[in-house]
């Protein structure tokens, strides 16, 4: 499942999957801006059939946080 998440991030942010880890964030992915974040959230919600509330989005600062939010929705990303 992490591969699915990393694949989505790779596609949206236009970076190789091999450069993505739990600490990946706007600080170390140059293309991670407000528009790409919106697109990323939309793609993750669609792919995993979840809907994040605003509070969850505001708490999400990096890839590891996305994993935590998905786990709260019953999706174990580390399977």
N, C-alpha and C positions, 0 to 999 in steps of 0.2 A: 504494500500500500504506500509506503514512503516513496517508492519509485513513481507511483501515479502522481503524488503530490509534487515531487521534484520535476516530473515531466511537465506538469502544468506551469510551474514557476519558470522552468527553462523556456517554455514557449512564450509566455507573456513577457518575461523580462529579457528575452533574447540573450541568454547566457547558457553555457554548457552545463548539463546536469552535474558533471563532476565538480563544478565550482559551488554547488549548493549544499549547505549544511544547516543545522539548527540555528546557528548564529547569523545566517544570511539575513540582511536587512537593508534599509535604505543607506546605511552608513558604508556598506561594502559592495552593494550592487548599484552601479551608476544609473541604470535605467529605471530603478525603483523610485517612482514619483507618485503623486496623487492620482494621476490618470491610470498609470499601470497598476496601482494598488486596487483601484476600482475594478479594472478588468480582471485582475487576479481573484478578487473576492467573488465576482460573478462566475468565473470559470470553476472555482472550487465549490461554490454552492451548487452549481449545475452538475458537476461531475459526481459529487458525493451526496446529492439530494438533501442538502441542509439549507437553512436560512439563518444567517447570523443577525443578531440584533445589534443596534448601534453600540451598546456598551461593550459587546464582544469585539467588535471591530476596533474600537478605541483602545482596548487592552492589548491588541495584537501589534507587536513591534518587530517580530522576526519570524522566521520559518518555524522555530520551536513553539512559538505562541500559536501559530496556525494549527499545529498538531494538538496542542492542549485544547483549543476550541473545538476541534473535530472530535476529540475524545469526550468532551462534555456532551456532544450530540450523539454519543454511542458508537463512534467510528474509531476503532483502534488502528491508527495509522502505521503502527510498527508490526502489524501481522505479516 
